[in-house]
Each structure stands twice: as C-alpha cells, then as structure tokens.
Amino acid sequence: MLELKNVTKIFNAGTINEKIALDDISLTLNDGDFVTVIGGNGAGKSTMLNVVAGTYTADAGHILIDGKDVTKMSEYKRAKYIGRVFQDPMIGTAADMWIEENMALAQQRGTRRGLSWSITKKDREKFREMLARLDLGLEDRLSTKVALLSGGQRQAVTLLMASMMQPELLLLDEHTAALDPKTAAKVLDITENIVSENKLTTIMITHNMKDALRLGNRLIMMHAGKIIFDVAGEEKQKLTVADLLKKFELASDGTFANDRMLLT
C-alpha cells in the first residue's frame, strides 16, 4: 500500500544549518498494516509523514501509494488517498462550522463540488450513526460548533473525518500527545476500533512505548533520519519496554539515552 524507495529530505542544504531529516530510507507497508513509529526528537518521524502526505517534497527517492507514484504529486492531490490526524486537536476541523458541516466536507473529499451541494436527511442519519459509535454523546450535537468540543472530542471527530472515505493510508502524528492520559486512552481505543473495522493501512507516531507495543502489528524505530529497528508479528508481541530500550540503545549506539522518549 505504501512504498518509500531511498527517500532523502534535507533542510537548509548547503548551509551551516543543513539538516538531513531523512537519510535514504526505504519502507514498504502491506495493505492493512498498522505500524507504530517511535524515536527521539529530530529522528525524522514527522518529516517522514509530511513527505508521504506531500507537505514536504522529497529531495531524492520515490513514494508510491497503492502502486501509484506520487513523488511529484502536490499535497492537495494526494489528499484523496490520505487521511490525517495531527497532534494539535485544533488542526483537522473547522472550528466555526458545525459537527455535521465538518463531516459533510470530509464526505466530499476528492470529489468535485458544486453550488447546489447540501446536507441531506440521509447524511445526518449516517453522521449520527457514526458519532454514536464513539460513545461520547455527540450524535445529538450535530449542530454544535466544533470549537465548543473538548480536545478529545475534537480528535475523535477528526478521526472519523479522516477515515470516512476509506483512505488508502491513515497518518496519525502523535494525535494523543496534547490530551490528558484518560482522554488519550479513550482516543486510542477509538483509533484502534476505526482502524480495525475499516482495515486501514495506518502509520501512527507516538512517544509512548507501551502504546507502540500494544497497538498495531508492526513497530519501527527511527534515529537520525534512518530506520534503525523494524519488528512485526509475534516478535513484536513478545517485546517488553525493557527489551525495546535495550535493542534501541544498541541500534543507536546509546545516543538517544537521554531523550524524552525514555521518560514517557
């Protein structure tokens, strides 16, 4: 479903501030893979997602989504293939629009829109049904402005919107990092259900190694723009946080030992 072939991204190339964010990385995700990504600050995790989404253009290499080469495709054109949820709950929804209006816009992703477009009774029933599954009481608040929702509620709605049109790829960039622990746990449960029910190919960045081990069928660790550890299936299931720390310290020569990743 996703292929990164020798992808490199360099910021401020040729200057004293040159930073190699992605260093000739290659990665293949099969259809339905749920991959968790961990690594220190500056490891290249978010840059990788931004390059896949088209926010950044790769300086070298190729990116394929479901066999289609999207390396030179603009971000807005890639949007029909990709659903995305950001770390900031304020991103991904239109604050001054109602919940149903936000969901209606998500429903139109990748299609041509005319002046006659409107929300039908059938649409509202569909939205209520989807919101009811969140168990957050939002199914009776379709005409509530998104700005009035809590951070957790807003992220849950964003997840629904990102997955509504069955994207080829779902990108989650530390989407629970700004939430309190209880709310974060609820949003992660919702995430797991949505990904499982829709069989979405997913990449989730997290700083929480317990979550990285618990969720998904595959885990990768990044350091200094490279993928330094890749584990899946039964091997992943057998790992503990202590095992992971030991393996990652060896893989990165101990250089991430003081990173905040170890504190979470």
DRENGU-878703 format. One line per field, with one value per atom (N, C-alpha, C): residue number from 1; residue in one letter; atom name; x, z negated, y negated. Coordinates in steps of 0.1 Angstrom, whole numbers. Each point is the difference from the previous one (the first is absolute). Last residue first. Layout:
// residues N
resi <- (NUM; ...)
resn <- (A; ...)
name <- (CA; ...)
px <- (X; ...)
pz <- (Z; ...)
py <- (Y; ...)
END
This chain:
// residues 264
resi <- (264; 264; 264; 263; 263; 263; 262; 262; 262; 261; 261; 261; 260; 260; 260; 259; 259; 259; 258; 258; 258; 257; 257; 257; 256; 256; 256; 255; 255; 255; 254; 254; 254; 253; 253; 253; 252; 252; 252; 251; 251; 251; 250; 250; 250; 249; 249; 249; 248; 248; 248; 247; 247; 247; 246; 246; 246; 245; 245; 245; 244; 244; 244; 243; 243; 243; 242; 242; 242; 241; 241; 241; 240; 240; 240; 239; 239; 239; 238; 238; 238; 237; 237; 237; 236; 236; 236; 235; 235; 235; 234; 234; 234; 233; 233; 233; 232; 232; 232; 231; 231; 231; 230; 230; 230; 229; 229; 229; 228; 228; 228; 227; 227; 227; 226; 226; 226; 225; 225; 225; 224; 224; 224; 223; 223; 223; 222; 222; 222; 221; 221; 221; 220; 220; 220; 219; 219; 219; 218; 218; 218; 217; 217; 217; 216; 216; 216; 215; 215; 215; 214; 214; 214; 213; 213; 213; 212; 212; 212; 211; 211; 211; 210; 210; 210; 209; 209; 209; 208; 208; 208; 207; 207; 207; 206; 206; 206; 205; 205; 205; 204; 204; 204; 203; 203; 203; 202; 202; 202; 201; 201; 201; 200; 200; 200; 199; 199; 199; 198; 198; 198; 197; 197; 197; 196; 196; 196; 195; 195; 195; 194; 194; 194; 193; 193; 193; 192; 192; 192; 191; 191; 191; 190; 190; 190; 189; 189; 189; 188; 188; 188; 187; 187; 187; 186; 186; 186; 185; 185; 185; 184; 184; 184; 183; 183; 183; 182; 182; 182; 181; 181; 181; 180; 180; 180; 179; 179; 179; 178; 178; 178; 177; 177; 177; 176; 176; 176; 175; 175; 175; 174; 174; 174; 173; 173; 173; 172; 172; 172; 171; 171; 171; 170; 170; 170; 169; 169; 169; 168; 168; 168; 167; 167; 167; 166; 166; 166; 165; 165; 165; 164; 164; 164; 163; 163; 163; 162; 162; 162; 161; 161; 161; 160; 160; 160; 159; 159; 159; 158; 158; 158; 157; 157; 157; 156; 156; 156; 155; 155; 155; 154; 154; 154; 153; 153; 153; 152; 152; 152; 151; 151; 151; 150; 150; 150; 149; 149; 149; 148; 148; 148; 147; 147; 147; 146; 146; 146; 145; 145; 145; 144; 144; 144; 143; 143; 143; 142; 142; 142; 141; 141; 141; 140; 140; 140; 139; 139; 139; 138; 138; 138; 137; 137; 137; 136; 136; 136; 135; 135; 135; 134; 134; 134; 133; 133; 133; 132; 132; 132; 131; 131; 131; 130; 130; 130; 129; 129; 129; 128; 128; 128; 127; 127; 127; 126; 126; 126; 125; 125; 125; 124; 124; 124; 123; 123; 123; 122; 122; 122; 121; 121; 121; 120; 120; 120; 119; 119; 119; 118; 118; 118; 117; 117; 117; 116; 116; 116; 115; 115; 115; 114; 114; 114; 113; 113; 113; 112; 112; 112; 111; 111; 111; 110; 110; 110; 109; 109; 109; 108; 108; 108; 107; 107; 107; 106; 106; 106; 105; 105; 105; 104; 104; 104; 103; 103; 103; 102; 102; 102; 101; 101; 101; 100; 100; 100; 99; 99; 99; 98; 98; 98; 97; 97; 97; 96; 96; 96; 95; 95; 95; 94; 94; 94; 93; 93; 93; 92; 92; 92; 91; 91; 91; 90; 90; 90; 89; 89; 89; 88; 88; 88; 87; 87; 87; 86; 86; 86; 85; 85; 85; 84; 84; 84; 83; 83; 83; 82; 82; 82; 81; 81; 81; 80; 80; 80; 79; 79; 79; 78; 78; 78; 77; 77; 77; 76; 76; 76; 75; 75; 75; 74; 74; 74; 73; 73; 73; 72; 72; 72; 71; 71; 71; 70; 70; 70; 69; 69; 69; 68; 68; 68; 67; 67; 67; 66; 66; 66; 65; 65; 65; 64; 64; 64; 63; 63; 63; 62; 62; 62; 61; 61; 61; 60; 60; 60; 59; 59; 59; 58; 58; 58; 57; 57; 57; 56; 56; 56; 55; 55; 55; 54; 54; 54; 53; 53; 53; 52; 52; 52; 51; 51; 51; 50; 50; 50; 49; 49; 49; 48; 48; 48; 47; 47; 47; 46; 46; 46; 45; 45; 45; 44; 44; 44; 43; 43; 43; 42; 42; 42; 41; 41; 41; 40; 40; 40; 39; 39; 39; 38; 38; 38; 37; 37; 37; 36; 36; 36; 35; 35; 35; 34; 34; 34; 33; 33; 33; 32; 32; 32; 31; 31; 31; 30; 30; 30; 29; 29; 29; 28; 28; 28; 27; 27; 27; 26; 26; 26; 25; 25; 25; 24; 24; 24; 23; 23; 23; 22; 22; 22; 21; 21; 21; 20; 20; 20; 19; 19; 19; 18; 18; 18; 17; 17; 17; 16; 16; 16; 15; 15; 15; 14; 14; 14; 13; 13; 13; 12; 12; 12; 11; 11; 11; 10; 10; 10; 9; 9; 9; 8; 8; 8; 7; 7; 7; 6; 6; 6; 5; 5; 5; 4; 4; 4; 3; 3; 3; 2; 2; 2; 1; 1; 1)
resn <- (T; T; T; L; L; L; L; L; L; M; M; M; R; R; R; D; D; D; N; N; N; A; A; A; F; F; F; T; T; T; G; G; G; D; D; D; S; S; S; A; A; A; L; L; L; E; E; E; F; F; F; K; K; K; K; K; K; L; L; L; L; L; L; D; D; D; A; A; A; V; V; V; T; T; T; L; L; L; K; K; K; Q; Q; Q; K; K; K; E; E; E; E; E; E; G; G; G; A; A; A; V; V; V; D; D; D; F; F; F; I; I; I; I; I; I; K; K; K; G; G; G; A; A; A; H; H; H; M; M; M; M; M; M; I; I; I; L; L; L; R; R; R; N; N; N; G; G; G; L; L; L; R; R; R; L; L; L; A; A; A; D; D; D; K; K; K; M; M; M; N; N; N; H; H; H; T; T; T; I; I; I; M; M; M; I; I; I; T; T; T; T; T; T; L; L; L; K; K; K; N; N; N; E; E; E; S; S; S; V; V; V; I; I; I; N; N; N; E; E; E; T; T; T; I; I; I; D; D; D; L; L; L; V; V; V; K; K; K; A; A; A; A; A; A; T; T; T; K; K; K; P; P; P; D; D; D; L; L; L; A; A; A; A; A; A; T; T; T; H; H; H; E; E; E; D; D; D; L; L; L; L; L; L; L; L; L; L; L; L; E; E; E; P; P; P; Q; Q; Q; M; M; M; M; M; M; S; S; S; A; A; A; M; M; M; L; L; L; L; L; L; T; T; T; V; V; V; A; A; A; Q; Q; Q; R; R; R; Q; Q; Q; G; G; G; G; G; G; S; S; S; L; L; L; L; L; L; A; A; A; V; V; V; K; K; K; T; T; T; S; S; S; L; L; L; R; R; R; D; D; D; E; E; E; L; L; L; G; G; G; L; L; L; D; D; D; L; L; L; R; R; R; A; A; A; L; L; L; M; M; M; E; E; E; R; R; R; F; F; F; K; K; K; E; E; E; R; R; R; D; D; D; K; K; K; K; K; K; T; T; T; I; I; I; S; S; S; W; W; W; S; S; S; L; L; L; G; G; G; R; R; R; R; R; R; T; T; T; G; G; G; R; R; R; Q; Q; Q; Q; Q; Q; A; A; A; L; L; L; A; A; A; M; M; M; N; N; N; E; E; E; E; E; E; I; I; I; W; W; W; M; M; M; D; D; D; A; A; A; A; A; A; T; T; T; G; G; G; I; I; I; M; M; M; P; P; P; D; D; D; Q; Q; Q; F; F; F; V; V; V; R; R; R; G; G; G; I; I; I; Y; Y; Y; K; K; K; A; A; A; R; R; R; K; K; K; Y; Y; Y; E; E; E; S; S; S; M; M; M; K; K; K; T; T; T; V; V; V; D; D; D; K; K; K; G; G; G; D; D; D; I; I; I; L; L; L; I; I; I; H; H; H; G; G; G; A; A; A; D; D; D; A; A; A; T; T; T; Y; Y; Y; T; T; T; G; G; G; A; A; A; V; V; V; V; V; V; N; N; N; L; L; L; M; M; M; T; T; T; S; S; S; K; K; K; G; G; G; A; A; A; G; G; G; N; N; N; G; G; G; G; G; G; I; I; I; V; V; V; T; T; T; V; V; V; F; F; F; D; D; D; G; G; G; D; D; D; N; N; N; L; L; L; T; T; T; L; L; L; S; S; S; I; I; I; D; D; D; D; D; D; L; L; L; A; A; A; I; I; I; K; K; K; E; E; E; N; N; N; I; I; I; T; T; T; G; G; G; A; A; A; N; N; N; F; F; F; I; I; I; K; K; K; T; T; T; V; V; V; N; N; N; K; K; K; L; L; L; E; E; E; L; L; L; M; M; M)
name <- (N; CA; C; N; CA; C; N; CA; C; N; CA; C; N; CA; C; N; CA; C; N; CA; C; N; CA; C; N; CA; C; N; CA; C; N; CA; C; N; CA; C; N; CA; C; N; CA; C; N; CA; C; N; CA; C; N; CA; C; N; CA; C; N; CA; C; N; CA; C; N; CA; C; N; CA; C; N; CA; C; N; CA; C; N; CA; C; N; CA; C; N; CA; C; N; CA; C; N; CA; C; N; CA; C; N; CA; C; N; CA; C; N; CA; C; N; CA; C; N; CA; C; N; CA; C; N; CA; C; N; CA; C; N; CA; C; N; CA; C; N; CA; C; N; CA; C; N; CA; C; N; CA; C; N; CA; C; N; CA; C; N; CA; C; N; CA; C; N; CA; C; N; CA; C; N; CA; C; N; CA; C; N; CA; C; N; CA; C; N; CA; C; N; CA; C; N; CA; C; N; CA; C; N; CA; C; N; CA; C; N; CA; C; N; CA; C; N; CA; C; N; CA; C; N; CA; C; N; CA; C; N; CA; C; N; CA; C; N; CA; C; N; CA; C; N; CA; C; N; CA; C; N; CA; C; N; CA; C; N; CA; C; N; CA; C; N; CA; C; N; CA; C; N; CA; C; N; CA; C; N; CA; C; N; CA; C; N; CA; C; N; CA; C; N; CA; C; N; CA; C; N; CA; C; N; CA; C; N; CA; C; N; CA; C; N; CA; C; N; CA; C; N; CA; C; N; CA; C; N; CA; C; N; CA; C; N; CA; C; N; CA; C; N; CA; C; N; CA; C; N; CA; C; N; CA; C; N; CA; C; N; CA; C; N; CA; C; N; CA; C; N; CA; C; N; CA; C; N; CA; C; N; CA; C; N; CA; C; N; CA; C; N; CA; C; N; CA; C; N; CA; C; N; CA; C; N; CA; C; N; CA; C; N; CA; C; N; CA; C; N; CA; C; N; CA; C; N; CA; C; N; CA; C; N; CA; C; N; CA; C; N; CA; C; N; CA; C; N; CA; C; N; CA; C; N; CA; C; N; CA; C; N; CA; C; N; CA; C; N; CA; C; N; CA; C; N; CA; C; N; CA; C; N; CA; C; N; CA; C; N; CA; C; N; CA; C; N; CA; C; N; CA; C; N; CA; C; N; CA; C; N; CA; C; N; CA; C; N; CA; C; N; CA; C; N; CA; C; N; CA; C; N; CA; C; N; CA; C; N; CA; C; N; CA; C; N; CA; C; N; CA; C; N; CA; C; N; CA; C; N; CA; C; N; CA; C; N; CA; C; N; CA; C; N; CA; C; N; CA; C; N; CA; C; N; CA; C; N; CA; C; N; CA; C; N; CA; C; N; CA; C; N; CA; C; N; CA; C; N; CA; C; N; CA; C; N; CA; C; N; CA; C; N; CA; C; N; CA; C; N; CA; C; N; CA; C; N; CA; C; N; CA; C; N; CA; C; N; CA; C; N; CA; C; N; CA; C; N; CA; C; N; CA; C; N; CA; C; N; CA; C; N; CA; C; N; CA; C; N; CA; C; N; CA; C; N; CA; C; N; CA; C; N; CA; C; N; CA; C; N; CA; C; N; CA; C; N; CA; C; N; CA; C; N; CA; C; N; CA; C; N; CA; C; N; CA; C; N; CA; C; N; CA; C; N; CA; C; N; CA; C; N; CA; C; N; CA; C; N; CA; C; N; CA; C; N; CA; C; N; CA; C; N; CA; C; N; CA; C; N; CA; C; N; CA; C; N; CA; C; N; CA; C; N; CA; C; N; CA; C; N; CA; C; N; CA; C; N; CA; C; N; CA; C; N; CA; C; N; CA; C; N; CA; C; N; CA; C; N; CA; C; N; CA; C; N; CA; C; N; CA; C; N; CA; C; N; CA; C; N; CA; C; N; CA; C; N; CA; C; N; CA; C; N; CA; C; N; CA; C; N; CA; C; N; CA; C; N; CA; C; N; CA; C; N; CA; C; N; CA; C; N; CA; C; N; CA; C; N; CA; C; N; CA; C; N; CA; C; N; CA; C; N; CA; C; N; CA; C; N; CA; C; N; CA; C; N; CA; C; N; CA; C)
px <- (86; -14; -5; 46; -7; -15; 33; 2; -8; 0; -7; 1; 24; -12; -8; 54; -12; -13; 47; -5; -12; 23; -2; -6; 15; -13; -4; 41; 0; -14; 19; -2; -2; 6; 12; -2; -34; 3; 13; -18; -1; 4; -1; 11; -1; -34; 13; 12; -43; 1; 13; -11; 2; 3; -12; 13; 3; -42; 10; 14; -37; 1; 11; -10; 6; 3; -24; 14; 7; -46; 6; 15; -20; -4; 7; -14; 8; -6; -21; 8; 9; -27; -9; 8; 22; -4; -8; 12; 12; -3; -34; 3; 12; -14; -6; 3; 35; -14; -5; 42; -4; -15; 48; -13; -4; 39; -5; -14; 27; 11; -5; -10; -7; 10; 11; 0; -9; 10; -4; 0; 13; 8; -4; -25; 10; 9; -49; 8; 10; -33; 7; 9; -47; 13; 5; -40; 6; 13; -51; 14; 5; -45; 7; 15; -38; 6; 7; -5; -8; 8; 20; -14; -7; 44; 1; -14; 4; 7; 0; -15; -10; 6; 30; -11; -11; 35; 4; -10; -5; -3; 3; 3; 11; -2; -20; -2; 13; -27; 12; -4; -22; -2; 13; -24; 12; -3; -30; 2; 14; -41; 14; 4; -49; 8; 15; -46; 12; 9; -43; 2; 12; -11; -12; 1; 38; -4; -12; 14; 10; -4; -26; -2; 9; 4; -12; -2; 37; 2; -13; -1; 9; 1; -23; -8; 8; 22; -10; -8; 29; 8; -10; -17; 2; 8; -7; -13; 2; 37; -3; -13; 13; 9; -3; -22; -5; 8; 16; -13; -6; 41; 1; -13; 3; 3; 0; 13; -11; 4; 27; -4; -12; 21; 10; -5; -21; -5; 10; 8; -13; -6; 44; -1; -14; 1; 12; -1; -22; -3; 13; -24; 12; -4; -20; -3; 12; -15; 10; -5; -26; 10; 9; -50; 13; 9; -52; 9; 13; -35; 0; 10; -5; -14; 0; 37; -2; -13; 14; 12; -3; -33; 1; 12; -6; -11; 1; 31; 3; -11; -6; 10; 3; -28; -7; 10; 19; -9; -7; 25; 9; -8; -23; 4; 9; -13; -12; 4; 33; -3; -11; 9; 11; -2; -45; 13; 10; -41; 3; 14; -21; -5; 3; 11; 8; -5; -23; 11; 9; -53; 12; 12; -51; 9; 13; -39; 0; 8; -6; 5; 1; -10; 6; 5; -16; -12; 5; 31; -10; -12; 39; 0; -11; 16; -12; -1; 33; 4; -12; 10; -5; 4; 6; 11; -3; -31; 10; 12; -35; -5; 11; 6; 4; -5; -12; 15; 4; -45; 4; 15; -18; -4; 4; 7; 9; -3; -29; 13; 10; -41; -2; 13; -1; -1; -1; -1; 13; 0; -41; 8; 14; -27; -5; 8; 26; -13; -4; 33; 0; -14; 23; -6; 1; 15; 3; -7; 2; -12; 1; 36; -7; -13; 41; -7; -8; 46; -11; -7; 32; -2; -13; 34; -11; -1; 30; 4; -11; -18; 15; 2; -42; 2; 14; -14; -7; 2; 15; 9; -6; -26; 12; 9; -36; -5; 12; 7; -1; -5; 2; 13; 0; -41; 6; 15; -25; -5; 6; 11; 6; -5; 2; -7; 7; 28; -10; -6; 37; -12; -11; 45; -6; -14; 24; -3; -8; 38; -14; -2; 43; -7; -15; 34; 2; -8; 1; -6; 2; 19; -14; -7; 52; -8; -15; 32; 2; -9; -16; 11; 1; -21; -4; 13; -21; 11; -6; -7; -7; 11; 2; 5; -9; -5; 5; 3; -15; -10; 4; 30; -10; -11; 37; 2; -11; 1; -4; 2; 13; -14; -5; 47; -6; -15; 30; -2; -8; 33; -14; -1; 40; -1; -14; 9; 11; -1; -29; -5; 11; -12; 11; -5; -27; 1; 11; -13; 6; 1; -17; -8; 5; 25; -11; -9; 55; -11; -11; 49; -11; -12; 58; -13; -10; 53; -8; -14; 28; 4; -9; -9; 11; 5; -52; 13; 10; -40; 4; 13; -42; 14; 2; -42; 2; 14; -21; 3; 2; -7; -12; 2; 36; -10; -12; 34; 4; -10; -7; -2; 4; 8; -15; -2; 44; -4; -15; 18; 4; -4; -7; -10; 4; 31; -13; -11; 50; -6; -14; 31; 3; -4; -5; 9; 4; -16; -3; 11; -7; 2; -4; -25; 13; 2; -40; 6; 14; -50; 14; 4; -38; 3; 15; -38; 13; 2; -35; -2; 14; -21; 10; -3; -24; -6; 10; 19; -14; -5; 53; -10; -14; 49; -12; -9; 55; -11; -11; 49; -10; -12; 53; -9; -9; 37; -8; -9; 37; 0; -8; 2; 12; -1; -28; -2; 12; 4; -12; -3; 43; -5; -11; 21; -5; -5; 30; -4; -4; 18; -12; -5; 35; 5; -11; -6; 3; 5; -15; 12; 3; -49; 11; 11; -44; 11; 12; -30; -4; 12; -13; 10; -6; -15; -4; 10; -8; 8; -6; -11; -5; 10; -4; 12; -4; -41; 12; 11; -51; 10; 13; -55; 14; 8; -53; 9; 14; -35; -8; 9)
pz <- (-289; 2; 0; -3; -12; 2; 34; -11; -13; 39; 3; -11; 3; -8; 3; 4; 7; -9; -6; -9; 7; 21; -14; -9; 49; -4; -14; 21; 1; -3; 2; -13; 1; 37; -7; -13; 30; 2; -7; -1; 14; 2; -44; 8; 14; -28; -4; 8; 6; 7; -5; -19; 15; 6; -45; 2; 14; -12; -3; 2; 6; 10; -2; -33; 12; 11; -38; -3; 12; 3; 1; -3; 19; -11; 2; 36; -5; -12; 28; -11; -7; 40; -12; -12; 42; -6; -13; 26; -6; -7; 25; -13; -7; 39; -4; -14; 20; 3; -6; 4; -5; 2; 9; 6; -5; -6; -5; 6; 12; -6; -6; 38; -7; -6; 10; 5; -8; -9; 14; 6; -46; 9; 15; -27; -6; 10; -10; 8; -8; -1; -7; 9; 4; 4; -8; 1; -6; 6; 7; 4; -7; -3; 3; 3; -32; 13; 1; -48; 12; 12; -43; -2; 13; -5; 0; 0; -1; 13; 0; -39; 11; 13; -36; -3; 11; 2; 5; -4; 11; -11; 5; 27; -9; -12; 54; -14; -8; 53; -7; -15; 42; -12; -7; 49; -6; -12; 33; -9; -5; 34; -1; -7; -6; 5; -1; -10; 5; 7; -25; 14; 7; -46; 7; 15; -29; 1; 8; -10; 9; 2; -30; 13; 10; -46; 5; 15; -24; 2; 6; -13; 11; 4; -39; 12; 12; -40; 2; 12; -12; 5; 2; -21; 15; 6; -46; 7; 15; -28; 0; 8; -8; 10; 1; -34; 13; 11; -43; 1; 14; -11; 1; 2; 18; -13; 1; 44; -8; -14; 40; -6; -10; 27; -9; -8; 34; -14; -9; 48; -1; -14; 28; -15; -3; 46; -4; -15; 40; -13; -7; 51; -7; -13; 40; -11; -8; 53; -11; -10; 38; 2; -12; -9; 7; 2; -12; 1; 8; -16; 14; 3; -45; 6; 14; -33; 4; 8; -19; 7; 6; -28; 13; 8; -43; 8; 14; -32; 4; 9; -19; 10; 5; -37; 12; 12; -41; 4; 12; -20; 7; 5; -25; 13; 8; -44; 8; 15; -34; 3; 10; -16; 8; 5; -12; -7; 10; 18; -5; -7; 23; -14; -5; 45; -10; -14; 38; -4; -11; 6; 6; -6; 4; -9; 7; 17; 3; -10; -4; 14; 3; -41; 0; 14; -18; -1; 0; 3; 10; 0; -31; 10; 11; -42; -1; 11; -7; -6; -1; 22; -14; -8; 48; -8; -15; 34; -2; -9; 16; -11; -4; 39; -13; -12; 44; -2; -13; 12; -3; -2; 12; -14; -3; 44; -9; -15; 34; 1; -10; 5; -7; 0; 23; -14; -7; 47; -5; -15; 22; 0; -6; 7; -11; -2; 26; 1; -13; 17; -9; 0; 43; -13; -8; 52; -11; -13; 44; -5; -11; 25; -9; -6; 13; 7; -10; 3; -8; 8; 7; 4; -7; -23; 10; 4; -35; 13; 10; -48; 3; 13; -26; 14; 4; -44; 9; 15; -35; 1; 10; -10; 8; 2; -28; 14; 9; -47; 6; 14; -22; 1; 6; -10; 12; 2; -38; 13; 12; -43; 2; 13; 0; -8; 3; 5; 7; -9; -10; 0; 8; -5; -13; 0; 33; 1; -13; 5; 0; 2; -1; 6; 0; -36; 14; 5; -46; 7; 15; -33; 3; 8; 2; -6; 3; 17; -15; -6; 47; -6; -15; 44; -13; -6; 52; -9; -13; 50; -11; -10; 57; -14; -10; 49; -4; -15; 22; 2; -3; -3; -11; 2; 31; -8; -11; 26; 9; -8; -20; 1; 9; -6; -12; 1; 44; -10; -12; 32; -1; -11; 14; 5; -1; -15; -5; 4; 5; -4; -4; 27; -4; -2; -6; 8; -5; -20; 13; 9; -45; 7; 15; -18; -8; 8; -1; 7; -10; 8; -10; 9; 5; 5; -11; 5; -2; 6; -17; 8; -4; -17; 8; 9; -20; -1; 9; -20; 12; -3; -35; 5; 12; -13; -6; 3; 12; 10; -6; -21; 3; 11; -14; 5; 4; -22; 14; 6; -45; 9; 14; -33; 3; 9; -14; 9; 3; -30; 13; 10; -46; 6; 14; -23; 0; 8; -11; 13; 2; -39; 6; 14; -36; 12; 7; -48; 7; 11; -12; -8; 8; 6; 2; -7; 21; -11; 3; 24; 2; -12; 19; -10; 2; 34; -4; -10; 26; -10; -6; 49; -11; -9; 41; -13; -11; 48; -2; -14; 4; 7; -3; 1; -8; 8; 1; 7; -10; 6; -9; 9; -2; 8; -10; 1; -7; 10; -2; 9; -6; -29; 6; 8; -23; 5; 8; -21; -8; 4; 1; 7; -8; 1; -8; 9; -1; 7; -9; -7; -7; 7; 18; -13; -8; 52; -9; -13; 39; 4; -9; -3; 6; 4; -28; 1; 6; -10; -2; 0; 22; -7; -1; 11; -1; -8; 29; -7; -1; 14; -2; -9; 22; -1; -1; 5; 6; 0; -22; 0; 5; 1; 2; 0; -13; 0; 2; 5; 0; 0)
py <- (-87; 1; 15; -18; -5; 2; 9; 10; -4; -28; 13; 10; -42; 0; 12; 1; -6; 2; 16; -11; -6; 37; 4; -11; 6; -6; 2; 16; -15; -6; 48; -7; -15; 32; -3; -8; 18; -14; -3; 44; -4; -14; 18; 6; -5; -14; -6; 6; 18; -13; -7; 42; 1; -13; -1; 7; 1; -16; -10; 6; 29; -10; -11; 33; 6; -10; -14; 2; 6; -4; -13; 1; 44; -9; -13; 43; -10; -7; 34; 5; -10; -8; 3; 4; -7; -13; 3; 37; -6; -13; 22; 6; -6; -31; 13; 5; -36; 3; 13; -42; 12; 2; -32; 3; 14; -44; 13; 2; -37; 8; 13; -42; 10; 10; -53; 13; 9; -47; 1; 13; -9; -8; 2; 33; -7; -7; 33; -9; -7; 48; -10; -9; 34; -4; -11; 43; -11; -4; 31; -3; -13; 17; 13; -2; -31; 3; 14; -23; -3; 5; 4; 5; 0; -19; 14; 7; -47; 4; 16; -22; -1; 5; -3; 10; 0; -32; 13; 11; -54; 10; 14; -40; 0; 10; -1; -1; -1; 4; -5; -2; 31; -8; -4; 20; -3; -9; 37; -11; -1; 23; 0; -12; 23; -10; 2; 23; 7; -10; -7; -4; 6; 10; 1; -3; -7; 15; 2; -44; 6; 15; -25; -5; 7; 10; 5; -4; -16; 14; 6; -45; 2; 14; -11; -4; 3; 5; 11; -3; -34; 12; 12; -39; -2; 11; 2; 1; -1; -8; 14; 3; -45; 7; 14; -24; -3; 6; 5; 7; -2; -23; 14; 8; -51; 6; 15; -28; 3; 6; -12; -12; 2; 36; -6; -13; 32; 0; -8; 8; -6; 0; 8; -2; -6; 9; -6; -4; 34; -5; -6; 18; -5; -7; 37; -9; -3; 18; 0; -10; 11; 10; 1; -18; -4; 12; -8; 12; -3; -32; 4; 12; -18; 2; 5; -12; 14; 2; -43; 5; 14; -20; -7; 5; 17; 4; -6; -14; 14; 5; -42; -1; 14; -4; -4; 0; 8; 12; -3; -34; 9; 13; -33; -6; 10; 10; 1; -5; -5; 14; 2; -44; 5; 14; -26; 2; 5; -31; 14; 0; -38; 2; 14; -15; -8; 2; 18; 8; -7; -9; -4; 8; 18; -6; -4; 25; -14; -8; 48; -3; -14; 30; -14; -3; 43; -10; -14; 37; 2; -9; 3; -10; 2; 25; -8; -10; 36; -13; -9; 46; 0; -13; 17; -6; 1; 13; 10; -5; -29; 8; 11; -28; -6; 8; 15; 0; -6; -2; 14; 1; -41; 3; 14; -15; -6; 3; 16; 6; -6; -20; 13; 8; -41; -2; 13; 0; -3; -1; 5; 13; -2; -38; 8; 13; -38; 7; 6; -43; 12; 6; -27; -3; 13; -26; 10; -4; -25; 6; 10; -23; -10; 6; 34; -11; -9; 37; -6; -11; 48; -13; -5; 36; -1; -15; 18; 5; 0; -6; 1; 6; -8; -4; 0; 11; 10; -4; -29; 12; 11; -39; -3; 12; 5; -1; -4; 0; 14; 0; -41; 5; 14; -20; -6; 4; 16; 6; -7; -17; 13; 6; -53; 11; 13; -46; 8; 10; -29; -8; 7; 19; -3; -7; 37; -14; -5; 42; -4; -15; 20; 11; -2; -22; 2; 12; -13; -11; 1; 31; 2; -11; 16; -11; 2; 31; -1; -10; 22; -7; 0; 31; -7; -5; 19; -4; -7; 32; -6; -4; 10; 0; -7; 4; 13; 2; -41; 10; 14; -38; 1; 10; -14; 13; 1; -39; 11; 14; -41; 1; 11; -8; 5; 1; 6; -10; 5; 30; -4; -10; 26; -14; -5; 44; -7; -15; 41; -13; -9; 49; -8; -14; 48; -12; -9; 43; 2; -13; 0; 10; 1; -36; 4; 9; -19; 6; 4; -31; 4; 5; -9; 1; 4; -27; 12; -1; -44; 12; 12; -43; -4; 11; -9; 8; -5; -30; 7; 8; -16; -2; 8; 2; -13; -4; 43; -11; -14; 46; -8; -10; 27; 9; -8; -23; 3; 9; -11; -12; 3; 33; -1; -12; 6; 11; -1; -30; -3; 11; 6; -9; -4; 28; 6; -9; -5; 0; 5; -11; 13; 1; -36; -2; 13; 8; -13; -2; 51; -13; -12; 48; -6; -13; 40; -8; -4; 21; -5; -8; 41; -11; -4; 25; -2; -11; 35; -11; -1; 23; -1; -12; 13; 4; -1; 6; -4; 4; -7; 8; -5; -26; 4; 8; -16; 5; 4; -33; 7; 5; -28; 9; 7; -46; 10; 7; -37; 11; 12; -39; 4; 13; -46; 14; 4; -41; 5; 15; -35; 12; 6; -51; 11; 11; -51; 12; 11; -47; 6; 12; -27; 5; 6; 3; -11; 6; 26; -9; -11; 20; 6; -10; 0; -10; 6; 39; -14; -9; 51; -8; -14; 55; -14; -8; 51; -9; -14; 56; -13; -8; 48; -9; -14; 25; 6; -11; 15; -11; 6; 15; 3; -13; 23; -11; 5; 30; -12; -13)
END
